[in-house]
Amino acid sequence: MTDTTLEAPGRRSVLRHLWQDQRVWLASAAILGALAVFDTPQAADSALFAGDALLGTAPFLILSIAIAAWAGATGADNLIAKAFSGAPILMIGLGALAGGISPFCSCGVIPLIAALLAMGVPLSAVMAFWLASPIMDPSMFVLTAGVLDLEFAIAKTVAAIGLGVFGGTVVHLLMKGGAFADPLREGIGNGGCGGVKIRAPKPVIWRFWADAERRARFGKTALSTTLFLAKWLTLAFILESLMLAWIPAETVTATLGGEGLLPIVIATLVGVPAYLNGYAALPLVGGLIGQGMAPGAGMAFLVAGGVTSIPAAMAVWALARPPVFLLYIGLSLTGAFTSGLLFQLWLNL
């Protein structure tokens, strides 16, 4: 076997990672390139719209990036292990609260879930964390307040914790009847490196700048978070500009506006396949609300998409047995619809 054959898989792996990292940027460039060919004025308008929107949200972006980097550098995310000790009902509440403030996305939380379940933590508490985690985190809260408004950000946080408590309680009642004795699929391990946060949490160092390794981690996390948010928000703002230009406001109002249940039902169901990313969805929902979408429908869309996005659902399917997966989807959709309905009722008071 030659050195070339040994290196080929490594090169393919590097190219694959490069493609995965750059495909969102490439999508934005492809859209603007196509517009430049077929609709030059709109290409300029979309580029200017995205640039202005990024500048307008820059203070919130900087704050959210700083929060994410701080959490990683101090090890504050290790505190999550403390949420899973105590009586089952207490664990459900703490799991939902930890999920609502933890910096984990719907896919990134999967290794932690595997570790928790493999260690024997009750599925009820794990489900509470699992449902709440992808909906809200500190960075998401800041951006939601900036892109939408503070009231929406607070309501979404309450929805995340409420969904976690609701889901955990339902699972707890079902488990008392003997359900879900073995939730993990055959052969699933203990969560790999992600499970270390649960099995052996490191101490939290609040004065992280005194440690060279933690300073480096802060810089690395800040850079990766900046690139992540920049690429997704750029794509989202370009799509928002096209939506505002091409979708008549009366169409949005007729489909997703109004006081009834139908707009919230539609937004809940559409949120699953149409969802891009929690951060990218914010400008799109903001644009739709500006065109007449009911805020409750926007809430339902964000909650449903956050928990049941296609990548997250595939990860859950790979990890959990089918009954657990089906319950996860059912709880997600029920919780999203309820969150949207309650938010709309609150606004109408």
C-alpha positions in Angstrom: 0.0 0.0 0.0 1.5 3.3 -1.1 1.5 6.6 0.8 -0.9 8.0 -1.8 -3.5 5.4 -1.0 -3.1 6.1 2.7 -3.5 9.8 2.2 -6.5 9.6 -0.2 -9.2 8.9 2.5 -7.7 11.8 4.6 -8.0 14.2 1.6 -11.5 13.1 0.9 -12.4 13.7 4.6 -10.9 17.2 4.5 -12.8 18.0 1.3 -16.0 16.7 2.7 -15.6 18.9 5.8 -14.7 21.9 3.7 -17.8 21.3 1.6 -20.0 21.0 4.7 -18.6 24.2 6.2 -18.9 26.2 3.0 -22.1 25.0 1.4 -24.2 27.7 3.2 -21.9 30.4 1.8 -22.1 28.7 -1.6 -25.9 28.7 -1.4 -25.9 32.5 -0.7 -23.4 33.1 -3.6 -25.4 30.9 -5.9 -28.7 32.8 -5.2 -27.0 36.2 -5.7 -25.3 34.9 -8.8 -28.5 33.6 -10.3 -30.2 36.9 -9.5 -27.4 38.9 -11.1 -28.1 37.0 -14.3 -31.9 36.9 -14.4 -32.9 39.9 -12.2 -29.9 42.3 -11.7 -31.8 45.0 -9.7 -33.1 42.4 -7.2 -29.5 41.0 -6.8 -28.3 44.5 -5.7 -31.4 45.0 -3.5 -30.9 41.6 -1.8 -27.2 42.2 -1.2 -27.9 45.6 0.3 -30.7 44.2 2.4 -28.6 41.5 3.8 -25.7 43.9 4.5 -28.0 46.4 6.3 -29.7 43.7 8.3 -26.4 42.2 9.4 -25.2 45.7 10.5 -28.5 46.3 12.3 -28.2 43.1 14.3 -24.4 43.4 14.9 -24.7 44.4 18.6 -26.9 41.4 19.3 -24.6 39.2 17.3 -21.6 40.3 19.2 -23.3 39.8 22.5 -24.6 36.3 21.6 -21.1 35.3 20.3 -19.5 36.5 23.6 -22.0 34.5 25.6 -21.4 31.3 23.6 -17.6 31.7 23.9 -17.8 32.5 27.6 -19.9 29.4 28.3 -17.3 27.2 26.5 -14.3 28.9 28.1 -15.5 28.8 31.7 -17.0 25.3 31.4 -20.4 26.7 32.5 -22.1 24.1 30.3 -20.8 21.4 32.6 -23.2 22.6 35.2 -25.9 20.7 33.3 -24.9 17.5 35.1 -26.4 18.9 38.3 -29.8 19.0 36.7 -30.1 15.2 36.8 -30.0 14.4 40.4 -32.9 14.1 42.8 -36.5 13.0 42.7 -38.1 12.3 39.3 -40.4 15.4 39.4 -37.6 17.6 40.5 -35.4 16.2 37.7 -38.1 16.9 35.1 -38.3 20.6 36.2 -34.5 21.0 36.4 -34.0 19.2 33.1 -36.4 21.5 31.3 -34.8 24.6 32.9 -31.3 23.3 32.0 -32.5 22.6 28.4 -34.0 26.1 28.1 -30.7 27.8 29.1 -28.1 25.4 27.7 -26.0 26.2 24.6 -26.9 23.0 22.7 -28.6 22.7 19.3 -31.0 20.0 18.4 -28.2 17.8 16.9 -25.4 18.7 19.3 -27.4 17.6 22.3 -27.7 14.0 21.0 -24.4 12.7 22.5 -25.4 14.0 25.9 -28.8 12.3 25.6 -27.1 9.0 24.8 -24.8 9.4 27.8 -27.7 10.2 30.2 -29.9 7.3 29.0 -27.0 4.8 29.1 -26.2 5.9 32.7 -29.7 5.1 33.8 -31.2 8.7 34.1 -35.0 8.3 33.7 -36.3 9.0 30.2 -38.8 11.5 31.7 -36.0 13.9 32.9 -34.0 13.3 29.7 -37.0 14.0 27.5 -37.6 17.3 29.4 -34.1 18.4 28.6 -34.2 17.0 25.1 -37.3 18.9 24.1 -36.3 22.2 25.7 -32.7 22.4 24.6 -33.0 23.1 20.9 -35.6 25.8 21.3 -33.7 28.4 23.3 -30.3 29.2 24.7 -28.6 32.4 25.9 -27.3 33.3 22.4 -30.7 32.6 20.8 -32.5 34.7 23.4 -30.3 37.7 22.6 -30.8 37.3 18.8 -34.5 36.7 19.2 -34.9 39.9 21.2 -32.9 41.8 18.6 -34.5 40.4 15.4 -38.0 40.1 16.8 -38.6 41.7 20.2 -38.0 41.1 23.9 -41.5 39.9 24.5 -41.2 37.2 21.8 -37.8 36.1 23.3 -39.3 35.8 26.8 -42.3 33.9 25.5 -40.1 31.5 23.5 -38.1 30.8 26.6 -41.2 30.1 28.6 -42.4 27.8 25.7 -39.1 25.9 25.7 -39.3 25.2 29.5 -43.0 24.6 29.4 -42.6 22.0 26.6 -39.9 20.3 28.5 -42.0 20.0 31.6 -45.0 18.9 29.7 -43.1 16.2 27.7 -41.2 15.0 30.8 -44.4 14.7 32.8 -46.2 12.7 30.0 -43.2 10.3 29.8 -43.1 10.0 33.6 -46.8 9.0 33.7 -46.3 6.5 30.8 -43.3 5.0 32.5 -45.3 4.4 35.7 -47.4 2.1 33.5 -44.3 0.2 32.4 -43.6 1.9 29.1 -40.1 2.8 27.7 -38.1 0.4 29.9 -35.3 0.3 27.2 -35.4 3.5 25.2 -32.0 3.2 23.4 -31.5 1.2 20.2 -29.4 -1.9 20.3 -25.7 -1.1 20.3 -25.9 2.6 21.2 -23.0 3.5 23.5 -22.7 6.0 26.3 -22.6 9.2 24.2 -18.9 9.2 23.3 -16.9 12.3 24.1 -20.0 14.4 24.5 -21.0 12.3 27.5 -18.0 13.3 29.4 -19.9 16.5 30.4 -22.3 14.3 32.3 -20.0 11.4 33.5 -17.2 13.6 34.8 -18.0 17.3 34.6 -15.0 19.5 34.9 -14.9 22.4 37.4 -16.3 25.7 36.3 -13.5 28.4 36.1 -15.3 31.8 36.0 -12.0 33.7 35.7 -11.1 31.8 32.5 -8.7 34.5 31.2 -6.1 33.5 33.8 -5.7 30.1 32.0 -4.0 30.0 28.6 -5.9 26.9 27.4 -9.3 28.5 28.3 -8.4 31.8 26.7 -7.6 29.8 23.5 -10.9 28.0 23.8 -12.7 31.3 24.1 -11.1 32.6 20.9 -11.8 29.3 19.0 -15.4 29.3 20.1 -15.9 33.0 19.3 -14.4 32.5 15.8 -16.5 29.3 15.1 -19.7 30.9 16.4 -19.1 34.1 14.4 -18.6 32.1 11.2 -21.6 29.9 12.0 -24.0 32.8 12.6 -22.6 34.9 9.8 -23.2 32.3 7.1 -26.7 31.3 8.3 -27.9 34.9 8.9 -26.5 36.0 5.5 -28.5 33.3 3.8 -31.6 34.0 5.9 -31.5 37.7 5.1 -31.1 37.1 1.4 -34.1 34.7 1.5 -36.1 37.3 3.5 -35.4 40.0 0.9 -36.7 37.7 -1.8 -39.7 36.8 0.3 -40.6 40.4 0.8 -40.1 41.2 -2.9 -41.9 38.2 -4.4 -44.6 37.0 -1.9 -47.5 39.4 -1.7 -48.4 40.4 1.8 -52.0 39.6 1.3 -51.1 36.0 0.6 -49.2 35.7 3.9 -52.1 37.4 5.7 -54.7 35.1 4.1 -52.7 31.9 4.9 -51.0 32.6 8.2 -52.8 35.6 9.6 -55.9 36.1 11.6 -57.3 34.9 14.9 -58.3 31.3 14.3 -56.5 28.0 14.9 -55.8 27.2 11.2 -52.8 29.6 10.9 -51.1 28.1 13.9 -51.8 24.5 12.7 -50.3 25.3 9.3 -47.3 27.0 10.8 -46.7 24.0 13.1 -46.8 21.5 10.3 -44.8 23.7 7.8 -42.2 24.4 10.5 -40.8 20.8 10.2 -39.8 20.6 6.5 -39.2 24.3 6.0 -36.9 24.9 8.9 -33.3 25.8 8.1 -31.7 26.7 11.4 -32.8 28.3 14.6 -30.9 31.5 14.0 -31.7 31.6 10.3 -35.4 31.2 11.0 -35.6 34.4 13.0 -35.3 36.9 10.1 -37.7 34.8 8.0 -40.3 34.8 10.8 -39.8 38.5 11.4 -40.4 39.2 7.7 -43.5 37.0 7.6 -44.9 38.7 10.8 -44.2 42.1 9.1 -46.3 40.9 6.1 -49.3 39.8 8.3 -48.4 36.5 9.8 -50.0 36.0 13.2 -47.3 36.1 16.0 -48.8 32.9 17.4 -48.2 31.2 14.1 -44.6 32.5 14.1 -44.1 31.0 17.6 -45.5 27.7 16.5 -43.2 27.7 13.5 -40.1 28.4 15.5 -40.8 25.8 18.3 -41.8 23.1 15.8 -38.9 23.7 13.6 -36.4 23.8 16.4 -37.3 20.5 17.9 -38.3 18.5 14.8 -36.0 19.8 12.1 -35.0 17.1 9.7 -31.4 16.7 10.9 -32.5 16.5 14.5 -35.3 14.1 13.8 -32.8 11.8 11.9 -30.4 11.9 14.9 -33.2 11.0 17.3 -34.3 8.1 15.0 -30.8 6.8 15.0 -30.5 6.9 18.8 -33.9 5.9 20.2 -36.3 3.1 19.6 -39.3 3.8 17.3 -41.8 4.3 20.2 -39.6 6.9 21.8 -39.1 8.6 18.4 -42.8 8.8 17.7 -43.5 10.1 21.2 -40.8 12.8 20.7 -42.4 13.9 17.4 -45.9 13.9 18.9 -44.9 15.9 22.0 -43.0 18.4 19.8 -45.9 19.1 17.5 -48.4 19.2 20.4 -46.2 21.6 22.3 -45.5 23.8 19.3 -49.2 24.2 18.6 -50.0 24.9 22.2 -47.1 27.4 22.5 -48.4 29.3 19.5 -52.0 29.3 20.6 -51.2 30.5 24.2 -48.9 33.2 22.8 -51.6 34.4 20.5 -54.1 34.4 23.3 -51.7 36.4 25.5 -51.2 39.0 22.8 -55.0 39.4 22.4 -55.7 40.0 26.1 
